């Protein structure tokens, strides 16, 4: 059993038991989350594709943690003009464990 869900402008291929890192969601750790935007759904060898979403299909998950990712360094350099810029950025993310895929 697997599904393709859409959240945060990205698509994820998931199955029960998977842990995924998605864009930050404003819920607390331990809460349940329901993904309603299911693009593809496979159950017992039968594949169902949405147009764009499958009506009634839902994916359930549990929020494990809310954290910041690793620091990304942005360095810009312009030759011959003595121009240098260095910045750091840490993106927030939510780790979710998929518990159930169902209708």
N, CA, C and O of each residue as an XYZ file, in Angstrom:
412
protein
N       0.851     -1.174      0.000
C       0.000      0.000      0.000
C       0.897      1.238      0.000
O       1.773      1.374      0.855
N       0.678      2.134     -0.957
C       1.442      3.371     -1.014
C       0.578      4.483     -1.572
O      -0.493      4.244     -2.129
N       1.066      5.708     -1.412
C       0.335      6.872     -1.885
C       1.318      7.984     -2.203
O       2.442      8.001     -1.701
N       0.880      8.912     -3.046
C       1.635     10.128     -3.316
C       0.797     11.278     -2.776
O      -0.346     11.477     -3.187
N       1.389     12.042     -1.836
C       0.671     13.168     -1.228
C       1.351     14.465     -1.621
O       2.522     14.488     -2.000
N       0.584     15.549     -1.520
C       1.108     16.875     -1.810
C       0.971     17.724     -0.557
O      -0.113     17.839      0.014
N       2.090     18.322     -0.131
C       2.072     19.236      1.011
C       3.247     20.184      0.886
O       4.346     19.770      0.516
N       3.030     21.432      1.185
C       4.092     22.423      1.129
C       4.624     22.661     -0.272
O       5.778     23.058     -0.435
N       3.795     22.421     -1.294
C       4.224     22.630     -2.674
C       5.096     21.513     -3.219
O       5.637     21.632     -4.318
N       5.241     20.427     -2.463
C       6.061     19.291     -2.894
C       5.233     18.016     -2.847
O       4.192     17.960     -2.193
N       5.709     16.995     -3.549
C       5.035     15.709     -3.568
C       5.926     14.656     -2.928
O       7.142     14.658     -3.115
N       5.303     13.752     -2.167
C       6.039     12.719     -1.445
C       5.395     11.360     -1.699
O       4.174     11.221     -1.621
N       6.222     10.356     -2.006
C       5.770      8.978     -2.128
C       5.910      8.340     -0.754
O       7.018      8.244     -0.225
N       4.785      7.898     -0.164
C       4.803      7.399      1.214
C       4.122      6.039      1.308
O       3.293      5.673      0.475
N       4.500      5.303      2.350
C       3.832      4.063      2.726
C       3.805      4.019      4.253
O       4.571      4.743      4.890
N       2.956      3.200      4.858
C       2.866      3.170      6.321
C       4.214      2.843      6.962
O       4.914      1.926      6.535
N       4.562      3.610      7.993
C       5.822      3.422      8.695
C       6.921      4.361      8.241
O       7.941      4.475      8.921
N       6.748      5.049      7.100
C       7.762      5.978      6.601
C       7.855      7.215      7.482
O       6.861      7.665      8.052
N       9.071      7.759      7.584
C       9.297      9.044      8.245
C       9.733     10.020      7.171
O      10.698      9.766      6.451
N       9.020     11.148      7.058
C       9.351     12.149      6.047
C       9.536     13.503      6.715
O       8.938     13.784      7.753
N      10.376     14.343      6.102
C      10.573     15.716      6.556
C       9.865     16.624      5.561
O      10.196     16.648      4.375
N       8.885     17.371      6.063
C       8.095     18.255      5.209
C       8.264     19.691      5.682
O       8.876     19.945      6.720
N       7.717     20.627      4.913
C       7.730     22.026      5.313
C       7.014     22.171      6.658
O       6.155     21.357      6.995
N       7.362     23.187      7.410
C       6.838     23.376      8.764
C       5.313     23.478      8.759
O       4.716     24.184      7.947
N       4.706     22.746      9.696
C       3.261     22.774      9.910
C       3.032     23.268     11.333
O       3.733     22.851     12.254
N       2.074     24.135     11.514
C       1.830     24.750     12.819
C       1.048     23.876     13.783
O      -0.013     24.284     14.254
N       1.540     22.693     14.085
C       0.930     21.820     15.083
C       2.005     21.352     16.045
O       3.196     21.449     15.748
N       1.590     20.843     17.198
C       2.531     20.399     18.226
C       2.971     18.959     17.987
O       2.338     18.204     17.249
N       4.080     18.605     18.636
C       4.591     17.239     18.561
C       3.596     16.273     19.195
O       2.991     16.577     20.223
N       3.434     15.113     18.577
C       2.516     14.110     19.083
C       1.115     14.200     18.503
O       0.332     13.260     18.645
N       0.782     15.300     17.858
C      -0.549     15.449     17.268
C      -0.661     14.644     15.982
O       0.336     14.338     15.329
N      -1.898     14.308     15.637
C      -2.158     13.589     14.393
C      -2.425     14.602     13.290
O      -3.011     15.659     13.527
N      -1.990     14.267     12.090
C      -2.195     15.130     10.939
C      -2.807     14.300      9.820
O      -2.466     13.131      9.642
N      -3.715     14.916      9.068
C      -4.383     14.230      7.963
C      -4.047     14.968      6.673
O      -4.280     16.171      6.553
N      -3.500     14.234      5.715
C      -3.205     14.784      4.402
C      -4.367     14.423      3.483
O      -4.618     13.247      3.223
N      -5.069     15.434      2.997
C      -6.234     15.209      2.133
C      -5.927     15.306      0.654
O      -6.725     14.865     -0.174
N      -4.781     15.876      0.307
C      -4.415     16.033     -1.094
C      -3.614     14.809     -1.544
O      -2.383     14.835     -1.558
N      -4.315     13.750     -1.910
C      -3.695     12.499     -2.347
C      -3.762     12.443     -3.870
O      -4.846     12.496     -4.451
N      -2.607     12.338     -4.510
C      -2.527     12.343     -5.971
C      -2.595     10.941     -6.568
O      -3.127     10.752     -7.662
N      -2.051      9.955     -5.843
C      -2.008      8.581     -6.336
C      -2.198      7.663     -5.139
O      -1.708      7.928     -4.041
N      -2.926      6.569     -5.382
C      -3.265      5.654     -4.288
C      -3.190      4.230     -4.822
O      -3.809      3.910     -5.836
N      -2.427      3.373     -4.135
C      -2.295      1.972     -4.554
C      -2.689      1.088     -3.393
O      -2.181      1.228     -2.280
N      -3.607      0.170     -3.672
C      -4.062     -0.744     -2.633
C      -4.262     -2.116     -3.262
O      -5.017     -2.264     -4.223
N      -3.587     -3.108     -2.718
C      -3.641     -4.502     -3.172
C      -3.464     -4.629     -4.689
O      -4.212     -5.344     -5.356
N      -2.464     -3.926     -5.215
C      -2.130     -4.036     -6.634
C      -2.980     -3.202     -7.563
O      -2.714     -3.171     -8.765
N      -3.998     -2.522     -7.052
C      -4.877     -1.695     -7.880
C      -4.466     -0.235     -7.724
O      -4.422      0.286     -6.610
N      -4.169      0.416     -8.830
C      -3.666      1.784     -8.826
C      -4.780      2.759     -9.182
O      -5.509      2.551    -10.152
N      -4.909      3.822     -8.394
C      -5.911      4.860     -8.655
C      -5.196      6.205     -8.742
O      -4.443      6.580     -7.843
N      -5.441      6.923     -9.832
C      -4.789      8.213    -10.072
C      -5.846      9.297    -10.029
O      -6.911      9.160    -10.631
N      -5.553     10.380     -9.315
C      -6.504     11.473     -9.165
C      -6.448     12.463    -10.310
O      -5.535     12.445    -11.136
N      -7.451     13.327    -10.338
C      -7.529     14.336    -11.391
C      -7.933     15.675    -10.787
O      -9.093     16.035    -10.985
N      -7.140     16.444    -10.089
C      -5.783     16.163     -9.656
C      -5.718     15.352     -8.359
O      -4.702     14.710     -8.093
N      -6.795     15.370     -7.538
C      -6.771     14.647     -6.271
C      -7.828     13.555     -6.272
O      -8.798     13.611     -7.027
N      -7.627     12.562     -5.416
C      -8.580     11.470     -5.274
C      -9.567     11.837     -4.180
O      -9.171     12.141     -3.055
N     -10.847     11.810     -4.511
C     -11.874     12.181     -3.533
C     -11.989     11.108     -2.456
O     -12.093      9.919     -2.757
N     -11.968     11.540     -1.211
C     -12.150     10.631     -0.085
C     -10.898      9.922      0.392
O     -10.909      9.322      1.467
N      -9.825      9.973     -0.371
C      -8.589      9.306      0.051
C      -7.835     10.213      1.023
O      -7.703     11.415      0.792
N      -7.344      9.619      2.113
C      -6.611     10.379      3.112
C      -5.417      9.584      3.594
O      -5.423      8.353      3.580
N      -4.398     10.301      4.019
C      -3.206      9.697      4.598
C      -3.049     10.279      5.999
O      -3.073     11.496      6.185
N      -2.887      9.394      6.979
C      -2.792      9.814      8.370
C      -1.345      9.726      8.824
O      -0.617      8.805      8.455
N      -0.940     10.698      9.629
C       0.420     10.709     10.147
C       0.462     11.271     11.552
O      -0.514     11.834     12.048
N       1.619     11.106     12.185
C       1.832     11.612     13.540
C       3.075     12.484     13.513
O       4.104     12.083     12.968
N       2.988     13.677     14.099
C       4.115     14.603     14.116
C       5.124     14.151     15.172
O       4.793     14.041     16.352
N       6.348     13.894     14.738
C       7.390     13.438     15.653
C       8.175     14.600     16.248
O       8.428     14.630     17.452
N       8.568     15.572     15.395
C       9.311     16.712     15.926
C       9.237     17.906     14.979
O       9.000     17.768     13.779
N       9.450     19.084     15.567
C       9.541     20.349     14.846
C      10.951     20.868     15.075
O      11.334     21.109     16.219
N      11.726     21.046     14.024
C      13.115     21.468     14.186
C      13.544     22.397     13.061
O      12.793     22.689     12.130
N      14.790     22.846     13.191
C      15.451     23.574     12.119
C      16.418     22.628     11.430
O      17.000     21.752     12.069
N      16.587     22.803     10.138
C      17.519     21.974      9.388
C      18.950     22.446      9.559
O      19.233     23.339     10.358
N      19.846     21.838      8.802
C      21.250     22.226      8.834
C      21.431     23.612      8.244
O      20.615     24.067      7.441
N      22.501     24.279      8.644
C      22.758     25.623      8.151
C      23.274     25.570      6.718
O      24.204     24.828      6.401
N      22.653     26.369      5.863
C      23.088     26.527      4.479
C      23.836     27.857      4.390
O      23.339     28.880      4.861
N      25.005     27.848      3.798
C      25.799     29.058      3.640
C      25.578     29.614      2.241
O      25.734     28.905      1.247
N      25.214     30.885      2.175
C      25.044     31.583      0.907
C      26.193     32.569      0.786
O      26.299     33.498      1.587
N      27.051     32.380     -0.200
C      28.200     33.247     -0.384
C      28.179     33.801     -1.792
O      28.187     33.049     -2.766
N      28.151     35.132     -1.898
C      28.159     35.789     -3.207
C      29.460     36.559     -3.360
O      29.930     37.208     -2.426
N      30.024     36.477     -4.538
C      31.316     37.101     -4.782
C      31.311     37.704     -6.177
O      30.976     37.032     -7.152
N      31.684     38.966     -6.265
C      31.823     39.634     -7.553
C      33.297     39.957     -7.747
O      33.898     40.679     -6.951
N      33.859     39.423     -8.791
C      35.286     39.615     -9.048
C      35.569     41.075     -9.403
O      34.749     41.743    -10.033
N      36.714     41.546     -8.998
C      37.266     42.861     -9.340
C      36.504     44.045     -8.749
O      36.837     45.188     -9.059
N      35.493     43.813     -7.911
C      34.759     44.933     -7.315
C      34.813     44.912     -5.789
O      34.197     45.753     -5.135
N      35.547     43.956     -5.222
C      35.675     43.802     -3.771
C      34.306     43.622     -3.104
O      34.054     44.162     -2.027
N      33.464     42.887     -3.733
C      32.120     42.697     -3.213
C      31.954     41.246     -2.772
O      32.027     40.328     -3.589
N      31.730     41.049     -1.476
C      31.522     39.721     -0.917
C      30.358     39.791      0.072
O      30.261     40.729      0.862
N      29.486     38.799      0.021
C      28.373     38.715      0.957
C      28.279     37.279      1.454
O      28.267     36.337      0.661
N      28.212     37.121      2.761
C      28.078     35.795      3.342
C      26.878     35.788      4.277
O      26.774     36.623      5.177
N      25.968     34.835      4.057
C      24.773     34.688      4.880
C      24.596     33.230      5.251
O      25.105     32.338      4.572
N      23.882     32.997      6.316
C      23.509     31.646      6.710
C      22.001     31.554      6.810
O      21.327     32.545      7.093
N      21.470     30.355      6.577
C      20.016     30.155      6.633
C      19.722     28.760      7.161
O      20.350     27.786      6.749
N      18.765     28.670      8.074
C      18.298     27.374      8.589
C      16.796     27.298      8.388
O      16.051     28.103      8.947
N      16.349     26.339      7.595
C      14.937     26.174      7.267
C      14.243     25.327      8.333
O      14.782     24.310      8.768
N      13.043     25.747      8.755
C      12.236     24.951      9.679
C      11.633     23.765      8.930
O      11.292     23.873      7.752
N      11.505     22.626      9.629
C      10.849     21.468      9.041
C      10.096     20.698     10.113
O      10.334     20.872     11.308
N       9.185     19.846      9.665
C       8.407     18.985     10.544
C       8.662     17.542     10.133
O       8.546     17.201      8.955
N       9.010     16.689     11.100
C       9.190     15.271     10.803
C       7.893     14.544     11.130
O       7.376     14.650     12.243
N       7.368     13.801     10.149
C       6.092     13.115     10.271
C       6.291     11.637     10.013
O       7.015     11.249      9.097
N       5.638     10.802     10.834
C       5.632      9.374     10.581
C       4.258      9.012     10.049
O       3.242      9.336     10.663
N       4.227      8.339      8.904
C       2.968      7.929      8.284
C       2.445      6.703      9.042
O       3.132      5.689      9.161
N       1.219      6.819      9.547
C       0.643      5.731     10.341
C      -0.328      4.884      9.532
O      -0.367      3.664      9.692
N      -1.111      5.518      8.666
C      -2.167      4.766      7.965
C      -2.496      5.436      6.647
O      -2.513      6.663      6.553
N      -2.753      4.639      5.640
C      -3.232      5.134      4.350
C      -4.603      4.506      4.140
O      -4.742      3.283      4.169
N      -5.614      5.343      3.928
C      -6.958      4.794      3.777
C      -7.897      5.762      3.125
O      -7.531      6.882      2.768
N      -9.136      5.298      2.976
C     -10.188      6.115      2.361
C     -10.920      6.917      3.403
O     -11.840      7.665      3.073
